[in-house]
């Protein structure tokens, strides 16, 4: 089972003089258990694409299939939105209940679950994003910090226990510590539960570090996809032409290659790059390639 996008195209303002093609013949498959990083410059179609995955938008051509079900044939969208949870950019703007518990419980209650089961899901979802149920459940979400409110909003999606969690720039406007913590929660959620993650982000270093597969969008089309090494090491010049950055580790490895070093395969982490450089420097110093300065 998977999310399959087949030749999907979509226009905003279709049929008007101001029509803009946001997606142009996109095909992609998201496999269960993957951690997929979706990147591209602003306006490349990332958000439009992910909004098709739970039928928030419907394609003007092509089709979207979730776990074998063509979304075009659905009379009710509740089933697909139980499977595919979408966390918008600035999800805290969607909080509206009086307490954290009520906000996180909104989805499960709409599914008709019993109160006892709802409470278990709320507790579990809050713990998954690093919030203590007893400390925050009965507080107003608007009393919390910006990062905590965002985690509450994500918990509201997790409480319906979707098979796929799509996060559209979940670290936008957070400080460096908040970004790191948020991404750590997302990665831990993926590792602990096996839920499929699709993460939309501008942070190439974090995508390279965390994703199993990277999908690059450009001008409404899927321009590249592959492992982080395949995308960032083998296509660095093409990414720059698209107006995208390249992870610092990939930049370093390119520089070392140009200097004649034999660099490690794949796309090592920053820590692995430091370890490699240390070994090289120690080795060269031991054979006299460097003087004492």
N, C-alpha and C positions, 0 to 999 in steps of 0.2 A: 504494500500500500504506500501511497506517496501523494504529493501535490504535483500535478502535471499541468504545465502551461503550454498550450499548443498554438503557435502562430497567432498570438494575441496582438491585436492593434486597438488603440483607443485614442479618441480625440476629445479634447475639451472644447465646448462651444460648437459641437458638430452641427453642420447645417447653417452656420452663421458666417458672416464675413471675417469673424475673428477666430475661426477654428484653429486649434493648435494640436498637432499630432504629438501625443505624449508617449505612446508606445507604438512601435512599428515592427510587426511580425516577430514578436518575442516567443521563444520556446525555451523551456527550462523544466527540470524535474528536481524536486526536493525529496530526498530519500529519508525514511524514518531513522532517527538517531543522529542525523548530521548536525553539525554546527556550521552554518553557511554565512559568510560575510558578504554583504551586498554593498558595493561601493560605486561611486560615480560623482561627477561634479553636480552642483546645484542645477536642477532642471533636466537632469539626464533621464528621469523616469522612474527612479527607485521607489518613491512613495506610491506612485500610481500603480506600479507593478504589484507591490505587496497588498494594496487595497483590493486587488482582484482575487487574492488568495482566500479571502473569506466572504467574497461576493458583496463587499461594500461598493465596489464598482463592477459593472458587467461589461465584457468586451464587445466592441463593435464588430469585430471579426475574430475568429479563432474560438478556442474554448478552454475552460479551466476545469480540471477533474481532481477531486479530493477523495482519496481512498476509494477510487473506482466510481465515484458518483459525479456525473457531469452537472456542474452547478446551474447550467441553463435550464435543467429539467426540474429544479427544486421549487415546490410551491411554498415551503416554509424554510427560512434560513436559519432557524434555531439549531438544527442538527449540525450544520457546517460550522457555526460559530461556537459550538461546544468543542469541536475538534481543532479549530484554528483560532487561537487567541491573538488579537492584534493590539499592541500597545503603541499608541500614537506618540509623536513628539510632544513634549510637555503634557504628559498624561494627567498630571496633578490638576490641570485646568478642568478636568471632568469630574472631580470629586464634588459631591453635593449633599451627602447625608450628614446627620448631626454628630455621629461618632465614627471612629475608624472601623469598628466592628460592623456597623450597619452598612458602611460603604463597601467593604470587602464582601459582605454577605449578599449584596444586591444580585449578583449573577446566579449563585446557587439557589437563592429564593425564587428567582424567575424560572428556574428549572423545576420548581415544585418539590424541592427536597424538604424533608422533615427538619425541624429546628435543631435536633441533636446532631444530625449529619452536617447541617450548615455550620454549626459552631466548630465542629472538628475540622472542616475544610478551612474556615477562617483562621483558626489557630495554625494549621499546617502551612497555609499560604503566607502568613505573616512571618513565621519562622524561616521560611524559604528565602525571604528577602532580608533577613537579619534583624527583624523587629520582634521585641518581646511582647507577646500577647497581653500579659497581665499589666504591662507598663503603658500600652497605648490603646488597647481595645476600646476603652470607655472615654477616651479623649476626643475632642474635635480634631479632625484632620488638619484644620486650619491653624491649630496651635503648634503644629510640628514644623520642623525646618523644611526647607525646599527639597533637600535630598530625601528626607523621611516621607514627605508627601508623595514624592515620585515612587518610592518603594511601596507605599500603600496602594497607589493606583495599579502598579504591576501586580501586587498581591490580589487585587480584585479580578484580574485576568486569570491568575494562577488558580484561584479558588474554584473555577469551573473545570479545572483539571484537563486542559486541552492537550491534544497529542502534539500540536505544533504551536510554538510561541514565536510571534513575529514582533520585533522591537524596532521601531523607527526612530533612530537617533536618541536612544534612551539617556545619553549622557549630556545632551545639549544644555549649555549654560551652567553645568556643574563645575565646581572648582576641581583642581587636579586630584585631590584626595577623594572627593565625591565621585569623580569619574572612575577612578581605580576601584573604589569599593563597589560601585554599581556593576562594573564589568566582572569583578570577582564573584558577586552574587549570581550573575547570569551564568558564568562558567560553572560555578558549583551546582546550580540548578540542573544544568545539562548533565554534569558528571554524576550527580546523585540520583536523578530520576530517569535519565535517558531521553528526556523530552527533546524533540527536534527544535533547534533554534535557528531563526533567520534574523541576523543582526544587520540593520542598515546603519552605516557609520562613515564619517569622514576621516576617522583615525586609522591610518594605514598600519601604524605600528601595532596597535591593539588587534586589528583584524589579522595581521600576519601572525601574531603571537597565539591567538585563540581559535581561529577558524580552521575547520578541516578542508573547506573548499571556499574559494573566492569567486564571486561573480561581479564583473565590471560592466556597468552600463554607460553608454555614450549616445546622446541624441536619440533617446527612446529605443535603442536597440541593445541587445546583449553583445558586447564587443569582445569580451574575454571570459573564460572560466577555467578553473583548474585548481590545483593545490596552491598554497601561498608561494611556494618556490617557483612553480610554473608561471604564475601570474607576475610576481614581483621581481624575480631574478631574470626570467627569460624575456620579459616584455617591458623592462624599465623605460626604454626610450619611447615606446608607444604610449605608456601611461603618462609620461611627461607631455607628449603631444596632445593628449586629451585634457591637459590641465590638471592632472592629478599628481600628488606627491608619491614618493617611494619610501618604504620603511627604511629607517636609518641603518639597520643591519644589511639590507640589500645594497644601499649606497656604499657602505664600507667594503663589502665583498667585491663589488665592481672595481673599486679603487685598488684593492689588493691584487685582483686579477690583472689589471693594467700594469701593475708594478712587477708582475711575474711570479707572484705567490701562487702556490697550489692551495686553493681555498676549500673548505669543507663542502660536501654536497648539500642539497636542500637549502632551507632557509633557517639557519641556526638562530636561537634566541640571542638576545644581547649578552646574557651571561656566558653562553657558549662561545660567542665571538671574542669576548674578553679572554676567556681561557685559551682559545686558539692563539690569539695574539701574544699572550704571555709565553706560550710554548715556543712560538716562532722567535720571539725576541731573546729568550733564554738560549735557544739553540744557536742563533746567529752570534750572540755574544760569546758563547763557549768556543766557537771556531774563529773568533777574532774579526767578525764582520763589522763590529761596532767598536769605536774607541770608548774610553771611559766617560766622554761627554755625551 
